[in-house]
Amino acid sequence: MKIKYFFDTDTALVEFNDNLVEETREISENVYIDLDKKGNLVSMTIEHAKTTAQLPNISYQQIEKATA
């Protein structure tokens, strides 16, 4: 996964894979998703990212598999 932030437009692009985009859907006024030909998520664009996605406060946490 790659996250790109374009300061000049306050836009974040989250890329999940390199598949070819077949369709773009508007999820809300500021959020769009790109889908491949099988309907799998390719990327997500977030406009006005500082307020919509609370950028630049990004964190990543990997949760390990619970052991019994």
C-alpha positions, 0 to 999 in steps of 0.5 A: 500500500502506498499513501501519497499526499499532494500538498498543493491540492490537499488531496490524499491518494491511497493505492492498494495495488497496481491493478488497472482501474475500470471504474471510479465511484463517488463515495461522498463529496470528498471520497472516491474509490477506483475499482478493477474489472472484478470490482476489487478496490485499487485506490481511494482518493480523499479531497480536503484530506487535512480535515476529511482524513485528519492528515497529517496524523497517520498511524499504522498498527499491525495486529498479530494473530491471537494465540489460544 
